[in-house]
Amino acid sequence: MPVNPPARICFRCGAQLIAGGLAYQVRVEMSADFDGYLDGDIYANSLAAMQTALQAAATESEEELNDQVHRERKFLFCHICAEQVWNIVARPSVYGFNG
């Protein structure tokens, strides 16, 4: 007896995606950026910044700290939502985003 695969649902609109039908997987990867600037020219600034960072890190879990550096997530979209998401990302100014 064949096993039914789990339902595939569009992340954005909630539409059920037909088995064997068109669907789009979007993978988002976000990594912390480094602009090359460190305020370490003055030893006191460097030491204070390190102490502040260590105190802040002590209150966070390993997962929370990792998420501040790198995150990945996959989304499944129907054709209509995939096009809308693509347009928002590819042409943000059209949708009022100035990013």
C-alpha positions as CSV (number, residue, x, y, z in Angstrom):
1,M,0.0,0.0,0.0
2,P,1.6,3.4,-1.0
3,V,2.3,5.9,1.6
4,N,0.9,9.4,1.1
5,P,3.5,12.1,1.2
6,P,3.0,14.9,3.7
7,A,0.9,17.8,2.5
8,R,2.9,20.6,0.8
9,I,1.6,24.0,1.6
10,C,2.5,27.5,0.3
11,F,4.2,29.3,3.1
12,R,2.7,32.7,2.1
13,C,-0.9,32.0,1.2
14,G,-1.5,28.5,2.7
15,A,-2.6,26.9,-0.6
16,Q,-2.1,23.2,-0.8
17,L,0.4,22.4,-3.5
18,I,-0.6,19.5,-5.9
19,A,1.7,16.5,-5.8
20,G,3.8,16.7,-9.0
21,G,2.7,20.3,-9.6
22,L,4.7,23.4,-9.8
23,A,6.2,24.8,-6.6
24,Y,9.1,27.0,-5.7
25,Q,11.6,26.5,-2.9
26,V,13.3,29.7,-1.7
27,R,16.3,29.4,0.6
28,V,17.2,32.4,2.7
29,E,20.7,32.6,4.1
30,M,21.6,35.5,6.4
31,S,25.1,36.1,7.7
32,A,26.6,38.8,9.9
33,D,28.5,41.3,7.9
34,F,31.9,42.8,8.9
35,D,32.8,46.2,7.5
36,G,36.4,45.9,8.6
37,Y,36.1,48.5,11.4
38,L,37.0,47.7,15.0
39,D,37.0,50.4,17.6
40,G,40.2,48.9,19.1
41,D,42.6,51.7,18.5
42,I,42.3,52.8,22.1
43,Y,42.9,50.0,24.5
44,A,40.2,51.2,26.9
45,N,37.6,51.1,24.1
46,S,38.7,47.6,23.1
47,L,38.6,46.3,26.7
48,A,35.2,47.8,27.5
49,A,33.7,46.5,24.2
50,M,35.0,43.0,25.0
51,Q,33.6,43.1,28.5
52,T,30.2,44.3,27.3
53,A,30.1,41.6,24.6
54,L,31.0,38.9,27.1
55,Q,28.3,40.0,29.6
56,A,25.7,40.1,26.8
57,A,26.8,36.6,25.5
58,A,26.5,35.2,29.0
59,T,22.7,35.8,29.0
60,E,22.1,34.1,25.6
61,S,21.9,30.4,24.6
62,E,24.3,28.9,22.1
63,E,21.5,28.8,19.5
64,E,20.7,32.5,20.0
65,L,24.4,33.4,19.7
66,N,24.7,31.3,16.5
67,D,21.6,33.0,15.1
68,Q,23.2,36.4,15.5
69,V,26.0,35.2,13.2
70,H,24.3,32.9,10.6
71,R,20.8,31.7,9.8
72,E,19.2,29.6,7.0
73,R,15.6,28.8,6.3
74,K,13.8,27.2,3.4
75,F,10.3,28.3,2.2
76,L,7.9,26.6,-0.2
77,F,5.7,28.8,-2.4
78,C,3.0,28.4,-5.0
79,H,3.7,30.0,-8.4
80,I,1.7,33.2,-7.7
81,C,3.3,33.8,-4.3
82,A,6.8,33.0,-5.7
83,E,6.4,35.7,-8.3
84,Q,5.2,38.2,-5.8
85,V,8.0,37.4,-3.4
86,W,10.6,37.6,-6.2
87,N,9.3,41.0,-7.3
88,I,9.5,42.4,-3.8
89,V,13.1,41.1,-3.4
90,A,14.2,42.0,-7.0
91,R,12.4,45.4,-7.2
92,P,12.0,46.7,-3.6
93,S,11.4,50.3,-4.6
94,V,8.3,49.4,-6.6
95,Y,6.8,48.1,-3.3
96,G,7.8,51.0,-1.1
97,F,11.0,49.5,0.3
98,N,14.1,51.6,-0.1
99,G,16.5,48.9,1.2
